[in-house]
Amino acid sequence: MDFKKLALEYHQSPRPGKTSVQPTKPFESQHDLSLAYTPGVAGPVEAIAKDQSDAYLYTNKGNLVAVITDGSAVLGLGNVGALAGKPVMEGKAVLFKLFADVDVFDIEVDAPSTEAFIETVANIAPTFGGINLEDIAAPKCFAIEESLKERLNIPVFHDDQHGTAVVVCAGLLNALEIQGKRLEDVRIVVQGAGSAGIATAKLLCSLGANRDHITMVDSKGVIHSERTDLNIYKQAFSINTSMRTVSEAMIDADVLVGLSGPNTITPDMIGCMTKRSIVFALSNPDPEIYPEQIKEISESIIVATGRSDYPNQVNNSLVFPFIFRAALDEKIDQIDQQLLTAAVKCLASLAHEPVPQKVRDIYASETLEFGPGYILPKQFDPRLGEHMINGLKQSIKERND
């Protein structure tokens, strides 16, 4: 099967792209037209000019999210440029709509600098109820999100950071429970110190992981206190250690969270981990090490990947549509650490519940019972949206009380 050819045909026919814009009001008469446009449209214009919150009453702002990229870190393809990132942003729009009925405009920004990108997003923000940043390289992604959060009064969310972190942490909490280990006790190696790796480490600490038990590794080795080449985001996770390589870091580690690149972990490294260890090899499409290689070492290791053709897929679509649905419905202006923590707990809890037969039929080759091969819910579980959205809304209400 020529999968690339099939994908090109899918995106081209019967019309190019994956999204379109559809009207939500009737347009069947001159009267409808006079209400939708001139002269009738002057009414909502005047109302919004007097009170900008009325935009949520008379326009699609309250259900519209911008999915924005500069194309600097698209999938595993790297800096392909803004326009080449458009198919991914369109795909994101489809997931928003299908899973949470959130409308999306995908926006690809060809900006000459980080500052120019920030200004562009800030200038178009009045159109939207939320901003989803996507496929932006580290470390500039951190500065972009921080600046936009300070400047805007709508939720700003970098999914490569926080969506990934939530799903990883939810799966890891369940895996630790199965393995009989506690988050505060385990030694964790985070391989990859980009946006996802740093956000995951931060969220793990918020959930109770011991900061001193986390060893972060980038392409140059362990992030330790004697290195002079670290940006401020990596410096936050530097440790005083004699370890220098990922091989050394893996000795007696309980958990590996791989967010780096393909084939960067060897079976020998896995063999040096503790008993009942946990390996999340999340580089996609080619993981740091394949599950078959891990299972040859020990059947007791819990394995997750970013791929859909293995059990325990770690996929951001389990999270981001529902975080935005709850944020839009509750009209909050920030997606903060408390809400991310609530998302972790909501997602983790659903995997404990009996799985409907409809979902079992879709994933007939997998054993969908809470255990080593099922630590996260499936994307097509019809309970997922309601479970996540209700849980997140409850968390928002509790925070506001």
N, C-alpha and C positions, 0 to 999 in steps of 0.2 A: 504493500500500500504506500503510495506516494503522498504522505500526510501534508507536506508543504503545498503540493499541487491542489489537494482537496481544500486546504485552508484558503488559498488564493481564489479558488472558484467560489467558495462560500462567501467571501467578502465582496466579490464582484457581482454576483448574480442573485436575484433578478434585477437588483439595482445596487449600485456601489454603496458600501458602508453598512452599519448595523443599526442606525437610529434615524428617526425623522421627527418632525414637529407636527402635532395634531391639535386642531382647535377644540376648545372645551365648551363653547357656547354655540347655539344655533346660528346658521348663516343661510337662511332660506328665503329672505325677503328684504325689500328696501328698508323696512322697519328694523329688522335685525342689524343691518349694516349701519343704520343711523345711531343705534345704541352702541355697537361695537367700536365705531369710529366716529367721525364728526357727524353731528354736533354732540352726541351723547357722551362721548369719552371725556368731554370737558368736566363733567361732574366729578368723577374720581380723581382727575388731575388736580382740581381745586381742593378737594378733600385732603389729598396727600400733601399738597403744598402747605396746608394749615397744620397738619399733624402727620408726620412721616410714618407713624405706626399704622396708619390706615392703609399703607401699602400691603399689609398682611390681609386686609379685608377685601381689597379690590383688584389685586394682581396675584400672579403666581409666585411671588417672592417667598412666601411661607412654605412652599413645597419645591423649591428650586435650589439645587446645589451646583456649584461650579467645580468640575474636576479639572485641575490645572497642572500642567507640566512644562518643564523647559527641555525635556528629552535628554537630560544629562545622565540618567541611570535607568534605562528602560529594560525591565526584566533582567535577564542575564546578558543582554546585548550591549550594555554600556551606553556611551554618549553618542546616540544615533541622531540627535537633533530633535527639535520640537515637532516638526511635521511628521517624522517617522514614528513618533510616539502616539500619533492620533488613533491608530487602530486599537491600542491598549486603552486609551481614554474612552473611546466609544464602547469598548467591552465593559469597562467599569460602569458606564451609563446604563447599559443593559442590566447589569446585576443590581444596581440601585433600584431600577424600575420593577424588575421581576420579583425581587425579594422583599422590597419595602415600599413600593409605589412612590418612590421619590423621583422627581423629574431632574434631569441633568443637562446642562450645556457643557460639552467638553471644550476646553480652551487650551491651545498650544501656544506658548509665549516664546518668541525668539528674542530673548533679552540679552544685551551686551554685557550685563553685569548683574550681580546679586541685587544691588540697589535698584537697578532698573526693573528687575522682575518684581521686587516688592512694591515699587510704585505702581506698576501696571495692575497688579492684583488689587491693591488698595483702591485704585481709581475706578475699577469696575465692580467693586464689592457691593454697592447699593442695589445692584440687580438681584442679589442672591440672599437666600436665607442661611447659607453655610458655604464654606470653602473646604474642598478636599484636595490637598496637595498630593502629588503623585510622581513617582519616578524622578526624583530630584536628588542629585548626588550629595553625599556627605563630604565635608562638614557644612556646606552652605545651606543645606536643608534645615539645620537647626536654627541658624540665624534668621532664615526666612520665616519659619513658623513663629519663632519668638517675637519677631518684629510685628508680624501681622496680628498676632494675638493681642499685642499691646495697642495696636491702632484701631482694630475693628470691634464692633459690638455684635458680631455674629460668630458662631462657632468656626474655628479654624483647626483642621485635623490633618496631620500628615500620616496617611495610612501605612506607608512603608515603615514608619516608626511604630505607631501605636496600635494599628490593626494587627500587625505581626506580633507585637508584644503581648496583646491580650490573648490571642489564640495559643501562642507558645506557653504562656503561664497557665492557662486553663488546662491544657493537655498535660503540662508538667505536674500540676497539683494532683490530677487524677492518677498519673503514672506513679508518683511518689506514694500515694495511698495504696495502690496495688502492690508496690514493692516493699511496703512496710517501713518507709523512711519519712523523716520530717524535713520540711523545707529549711528550717533554721539550723539543721545539723549537716546537711549535705554539702560536699564540695562540688562546685559548678564551674565548668570551663565553657566560656562563650567564645567561640571561634568566629571572628568577624567583628570588627569594631566600627562598622558603618552605622547608618541610621537605625536599622533593626536591632543590631546587637546592643547598642548603647541604650535604646529605649527598653529593650527586654530586661537588661540588667537593672535599670532603674525601677521598673515595675516589680521585678522579683524582690528587690529590697523593700518596696512598699508593702509587699505581701508577707514579709517576715524573713526573707533570706538574709543570711549573715554577710554583710558587705566584705568582710575579710576572707570569706570562703569562695568568693567569685574571682576567677582568673580569666582575664580577657586577653585574647590573642589576635593580633592583626597580621598583615602580610609580612611584617618584619620580625614577628615573634611575640613573646609575652610582653604585655604592657606593664613595665616595672618602673619604679621610682627613679632609677638612674638614667632613663632615656631622656634625651633632650629634643626629640623630634615630635613630641606629642602636642596636638591641639588641646584646647581647654576642655573639650568634651571627653577625650580619651584620658586626660589627666585625672578626671574625676574617678577613674577606675584603675589608676596605677597602684601597684602594691610593692611593698618592700620584700623582695624575694630573690633567691639565687636562680630561679627557673628562667630559662631564656627561650625555649622552644615549645611548640605544642606537644611534642613527644614527652617532654618533662612534665608539662602541665597535666597530661592525661594520667599520670601515675597516681593510682588510688583516688581518682575522681569518681564521683557518683553519677554525675550528669554531664553530658556534652550537648550543648546547643550550637549546632553548626549553621552559621549564616554567612558563609564565605564563598567558596567556589568548589567546583567538581574535583573529586579524587584527591582531596587534601588530607584525608585521614586513612591510615592503614590498619589492617587487621591487627598488627602487633600493638598499635596504640590502644585499640579497643580491649585487647587482652590484658592490658595493664590497669584497667579500671577495676573498681570494687565489684563484689558479687551483687547481683540484682541491680545492675546499672541501667541507665536510661540514655538513649542516644537519639537526639533529634537532628537528623541530617537533612537540612532544609534547602540547600542549594538546588535551584530548579532551572532546567529540567534534569540536570545530572547532579546527584547528591554528592556530598563529601565522601561518603562510602555507601555502597548499596546494601539494602537489608539482607540479601542473600549472604554477603560476606560476613555480616555481623552474626547471623544465626548459625553460621558454621563454627563460630567461637563459643557461643552459648545460647541456648534456647530461652534462658531466663531474662535476657536483655529485652527491655521494651524499646521498640523502634518506631519513630515517626519520620515522615518525609514530607516534601511539598508536592508530591506527585499523587495523581488520582488513581493510579493503577496499583497502589499499595495500600494496606490498611493504615489507619491513623494519619490521614492527610491533614496537614496544617495549612489552612487556607483562610485568607483574610475575609473572604465573602461570608464567613460565619459571624462576622462582627460588624464591619463598617456600615452596611445598609441600616442596621437596627440602631446603632448608636446615633446616626443622623436622624432616623425616623423619630426616636424619642426626643432628641435635641430640638428638632423642628416643632414637634407637637407641643413641647413644654416651653418653647421660645426662650431657651437659655442662651447666654452669650459666650459660654466657655465650656469646652469638654475638658474637665480637669482630672487629676489623678484619682479622685474619689469615684468618679464615674467609670474610669477605666478599671478600677478595682472591682466595682459592681459588675461590670461586663465579664470579667474573669470568672467571678463566682457564679453568675447566671449561666454562662456557657458550660462551665465544669459540671454544674448540678444536673443539667439535662442529660448528660451521658449516663447518669445513674438510673434514669427512668427506663421502664420497658419500652422497646422500640416497636412502633406500629408495623403490622404486616405489610402495609403498602411500602414502607421504607425497606423492609427486609427483601421484598420482591425486586426492588431496584438494585440492591446490592447483594444479590443472591449468593455470590461467591465468598462473602465475608460473614463472620460470626458476630452479630451485632448484639452482644451482651457485655456489660461493663466488665472490662478485663484487659489483658495485655494487647489484644487486637482491636479494642474499641475504647479509646480514651477521650474521644471528641464526637459530638453529634455530626450527622451528615447534612450537607447543604440542602438536600431535597427532603429533609424531615419537615412535614407540614406544621409541626409544633414549634419549630425553631423561632420563627418571627414573633409570634405571640409571646412565647416564653421570654425571649430576650427583651422585647419592647416593654412588656409589662414590668419586668424586673428593673429595667433601667429607669422607667418613669417613676417607679416606687422609690428608687434611690434618689432621684432628683427631688421628689416631694419631701422625703426625709431630710435632705440637705437644706431645703428651704424653710422647713418648720422650725 
